[in-house]
Amino acid sequence: MKKWPFSFPHHPLGLLALGLISVPFVGGDFFAYQIGLFLIYGIATQGVALCWGRLGFLPLGHALFFGLGAYLAGGVLKASTKEPMWLFALPIALLIPALLAWVLAFMVFSRSLRNGPYFSLITLAMSMLGFLAAQQWSEVTGGFNGLGDIPEVAGLDRYSSFYWVVACVAFCTTVLLSILVKRPIGILWRAISQNEDRLQLFGYATDRIKANAFAFSAFLAAMAGALFSAHQGIVTPQALGFVLSTEFVIWAAVGGKSSPAGALLGAVLVGYASAELRDFFSFWEVIVGAAFIVVVRFMPQGMAGIWINKQEQKNSTTNDPPQLAPTSSAPYKVPDLIFDGVRVTQSGVKILDALTFSVNGPGIRAIIGPNGAGKTSTFNALTGRLPVRGGKVSIAGIDVTGWRAWQVARLGIGRKMQIPSVFSELTVDQNLHIALWAGRMHGTQSLQRSPLAWNTKICDEMLDLFSALKDQRHVTAGLLSQGHRQALEFVMTVLPEPHLLLLDEPCAGLSPAETHRMIEVIQFAVQRLGAAALLIEHDISAVAALGGDVYVFHQGKLLAQGLLAEVQNNRDVRAVYAGAKK
Amino acid sequence: MTMDSGVILHGLNITYELATLSLTTLGLAVVFGLLGVMNMAHGEFVMIGSYAVVAVQQLGWPVATAMPVALTICGLLGWVVERWLIRPLYARPFDTLLATWALAMLLRKLVEAIWGKGYRNIEIALPAPVNFLGTPYPAYRLMLIFLAMLILVFLYFWYRKSSAGLRVRAMTTNPVLAEALGIDTKKLASQAFVIGMSLAGASGVLLSPLIRIEPGIGVDYLLDAFFVLVVGGLGTLAGFTGGVSVIGGSQALVSSIAGQTSGYAVVLIISIIFLWLKPDGIFSRR
């Protein structure tokens, strides 16, 4: 019972299996044929729901991949009537759309994190382009009349036995997706939709994770398309057009965009009901439109929202005994950081003005300076958030000017943000795991269960120091107090075992007692990792407590550097802070 | 002489295409540019404007009443939609997009349920062609060109020179600060949305004698308008006219050479390239 995660038949998947099996017996063969069509659409809808509900970007033109899969599979099936060897080419019908999707997503997402809405519209335009192409290129596609006379697969009668193939595929994709969302990759997907920036700062190449997920969802759509071609025997340009793309989105929204079973059932229930009622009741589609508005506005989780939240919480923990995580792939040495004449400007304002400084060897350094001195901007220039207009940033002798956040992170740089940024809809445990996996989890491990049980010595030590976090491991991170959130983000920054920590006001918003605690933990962690830390802080008593060199920034330049006492006696520094004459 | 009149005719045709594109795009430009809302139901408001003419004719009212009817319906609808659908979703751009899309579907299906799917034509006697620089050209089209220019010039001066325009620009640049200075941004946003939707409805009325009216025409207007904004950017008249010229011009040009489908395909490709390579600043507002 414990090992088998689904307690049959009370589990939704058990109910789904029972429902799918009973369709032909309850409604007869023709009813099963009709339901089969919407199960096929449901599989493609699951792909849309995966991108939208899990990763947070919305494919508006998913019919492109559905139709492409349908045309390719239809063509292959037709060719196979003359030459049976063609059947071996069937996987290509699924792989070409997936590859196209990967390239498309990678090209868009690698340019910027914040172009989700453009991506939606690009997919929409692509699907319209596909529609035009299918209509125009009639020698290949049959044009407006479609590609007809597609044979049945392996002698399965499309009006009876083919239903079982469709039902089986639909059940398998539902199970597969339900498992994946509980695996590490599923947690990373949700993390992307909540805070992609943060994920990049751990060294995750989020553009690739998104491209992979989009390719997978296109693969599902293409598979649905292939089933469609065999099921219907004809593929028309409508199979890759705008209207079908829209319907996928509506079904996903109404059924439940975060639930694979919900998306499938959304397609079957809404789709079948529409097909049946459309002709008798002219206001039916007005009602569907109104329902869609209500769902978008008030029920972001759709019909599945009624049961999904309880399920997620129950299933997200593992009962496996903790196991030691593999060692981090981050370089095991403090990297030298050099800023050489770095210039950053934004809308005409100089933010960093030929900033030059360097950090060599372990230990804590503090950056101080009045507001607008360029402290946080220095971190932003380093982690690829601000475009560097001149000069050079190098880490361990490598020129990293203009690198992306995840590339910099992989050199062993950890960053804590000024406003504590955690994955607010994930539990503390899941937050910690994401940090723990960074630099450790490779390729297929993200599909396995074992990383969910990973642990490290430093993780235990850190949680012993912040015992409040330990007691709240199953609490959603968004519900934590400011102090606990600061603590959580700091622990997360430490877990990948970076050797250069960028800490942006780690004590902001903390009580004096908490500040004291935080300083102790920072000192402990830096020592424990043998790392260097660069810390932005306004509280001079905290800076004094931390010890180490102090860098004073002013107007995007390094004004002074040295021990706190020296810096405090520096005339230029006094001028900036106290307004004395230079 | 024939050569000259051919050139003039061609120029007038392209000007006319650009003018109608400007008319249908303006409403979206106002809403998108000022509120940052991607209103997927924009085309449906144009469609409603056209159906206002159909309805007025069915009722046997004079055609001239179509304009106030369309303005009232679209304005009221815009007010309700802004208040109950857009405002709660300002912080969620995806959901705004979807909610307005759902609205588009609702409006389309509603019109379809009332008037059916078929094409409708407006029965109206348009004024006879007039001579324009020696070339006979439909007077109604000339009037549309003139009107489009007039509206553009008016909006430009309103936006740049009037105090209401200044408040709107303040809201667009920094809504929080604008509110702190005593500008009622909620009211302003509501007004901007109502104006945008009324403009869309008005363009539907104006175009109704020249197009085939059916419930699904909205999508084309939406996409063309959207592509104009993607190419032209927001907030400047130069960008707007630039976008109109690139989209309208390339569509007209390619269509005349290689057929309408190719013209449409070219517009799609141009837009994909712009969305991919030059998208900055369009969704970043608000």
Chai-1 contact restraints between the chains, C-beta under 6 A:
chainA,res_idxA,chainB,res_idxB,connection_type,confidence,min_distance_angstrom,max_distance_angstrom,comment,restraint_id
A,L58,B,F94,contact,1.0,0.0,6.0,A-B,restraint_1
A,N115,B,P279,contact,1.0,0.0,6.0,A-B,restraint_2
A,P117,B,P93,contact,1.0,0.0,6.0,A-B,restraint_3
A,P117,B,F283,contact,1.0,0.0,6.0,A-B,restraint_4
A,Y118,B,L275,contact,1.0,0.0,6.0,A-B,restraint_5
A,Y118,B,P279,contact,1.0,0.0,6.0,A-B,restraint_6
A,L121,B,L275,contact,1.0,0.0,6.0,A-B,restraint_7
A,I122,B,I272,contact,1.0,0.0,6.0,A-B,restraint_8
A,I122,B,L275,contact,1.0,0.0,6.0,A-B,restraint_9
A,A125,B,L268,contact,1.0,0.0,6.0,A-B,restraint_10
A,A125,B,S271,contact,1.0,0.0,6.0,A-B,restraint_11
A,A125,B,I272,contact,1.0,0.0,6.0,A-B,restraint_12
A,M128,B,L268,contact,1.0,0.0,6.0,A-B,restraint_13
A,L129,B,L268,contact,1.0,0.0,6.0,A-B,restraint_14
A,L132,B,T261,contact,1.0,0.0,6.0,A-B,restraint_15
A,L132,B,A265,contact,1.0,0.0,6.0,A-B,restraint_16
A,Q136,B,T261,contact,1.0,0.0,6.0,A-B,restraint_17
A,S282,B,A113,contact,1.0,0.0,6.0,A-B,restraint_18
A,F283,B,A113,contact,1.0,0.0,6.0,A-B,restraint_19
A,E285,B,K109,contact,1.0,0.0,6.0,A-B,restraint_20
A,V286,B,K109,contact,1.0,0.0,6.0,A-B,restraint_21
A,V286,B,L110,contact,1.0,0.0,6.0,A-B,restraint_22
A,V286,B,A113,contact,1.0,0.0,6.0,A-B,restraint_23
A,G289,B,A102,contact,1.0,0.0,6.0,A-B,restraint_24
A,G289,B,M105,contact,1.0,0.0,6.0,A-B,restraint_25
A,G289,B,L106,contact,1.0,0.0,6.0,A-B,restraint_26
A,G289,B,K109,contact,1.0,0.0,6.0,A-B,restraint_27
A,A290,B,L106,contact,1.0,0.0,6.0,A-B,restraint_28
A,F292,B,A102,contact,1.0,0.0,6.0,A-B,restraint_29
A,I293,B,A102,contact,1.0,0.0,6.0,A-B,restraint_30
A,V296,B,D95,contact,1.0,0.0,6.0,A-B,restraint_31
A,V296,B,L98,contact,1.0,0.0,6.0,A-B,restraint_32
A,V296,B,A99,contact,1.0,0.0,6.0,A-B,restraint_33
A,V296,B,A102,contact,1.0,0.0,6.0,A-B,restraint_34
A,R297,B,A99,contact,1.0,0.0,6.0,A-B,restraint_35
